[in-house]
Amino acid sequence: MPPAVYATRDTYAQVLQWGQNSSDEWYHPVSRSQFTQGLYLLKAGDTIEFILDGVSNEVQVVEVGTIYEYPLLKHVNGDFNLMNLRVDRVIRLKRV
């Protein structure tokens, strides 16, 4: 099964409000467990699934953030407040 990232309508709405995100291109927060379950293999240009409330969409990976980039983005763009999500990395995605 290819790697995928997931969101609900509520969490996706929060993603779009965070920093420089838009519905066409956004930083998607990823927990350590999600990252180690296949997302670490991603590289720029890869196409993966973005599953929003069970509906699959193809997105392209623009970049895969390293562990230190989230605190920097948090400092520049404000905190990404998702309850019970330990965000260690971010993946920049864009719609294809």
KAQUIVEN-V556203 format. One record per residue. N is the residue number from 1. RES is the residue in three letters. SS is DSSP state (helix for helix, strand for strand, loop for the rest). Layout:
# KAQUIVEN-V556203
n: {N,N}
res: {RES,RES}
ss: {SS,SS}
This chain:
# KAQUIVEN-V556203
n: {1,2,3,4,5,6,7,8,9,10,11,12,13,14,15,16,17,18,19,20,21,22,23,24,25,26,27,28,29,30,31,32,33,34,35,36,37,38,39,40,41,42,43,44,45,46,47,48,49,50,51,52,53,54,55,56,57,58,59,60,61,62,63,64,65,66,67,68,69,70,71,72,73,74,75,76,77,78,79,80,81,82,83,84,85,86,87,88,89,90,91,92,93,94,95,96}
res: {MET,PRO,PRO,ALA,VAL,TYR,ALA,THR,ARG,ASP,THR,TYR,ALA,GLN,VAL,LEU,GLN,TRP,GLY,GLN,ASN,SER,SER,ASP,GLU,TRP,TYR,HIS,PRO,VAL,SER,ARG,SER,GLN,PHE,THR,GLN,GLY,LEU,TYR,LEU,LEU,LYS,ALA,GLY,ASP,THR,ILE,GLU,PHE,ILE,LEU,ASP,GLY,VAL,SER,ASN,GLU,VAL,GLN,VAL,VAL,GLU,VAL,GLY,THR,ILE,TYR,GLU,TYR,PRO,LEU,LEU,LYS,HIS,VAL,ASN,GLY,ASP,PHE,ASN,LEU,MET,ASN,LEU,ARG,VAL,ASP,ARG,VAL,ILE,ARG,LEU,LYS,ARG,VAL}
ss: {loop,loop,loop,strand,strand,strand,strand,loop,helix,helix,helix,helix,helix,helix,helix,helix,helix,loop,loop,loop,loop,loop,loop,loop,strand,strand,strand,strand,strand,strand,strand,helix,helix,helix,helix,helix,loop,loop,helix,helix,helix,loop,loop,loop,loop,loop,strand,strand,strand,strand,strand,strand,loop,loop,strand,strand,strand,strand,strand,strand,strand,strand,strand,strand,loop,loop,loop,loop,helix,helix,helix,helix,helix,helix,helix,helix,helix,loop,loop,loop,loop,loop,loop,loop,loop,loop,strand,strand,strand,strand,strand,strand,strand,strand,strand,loop}
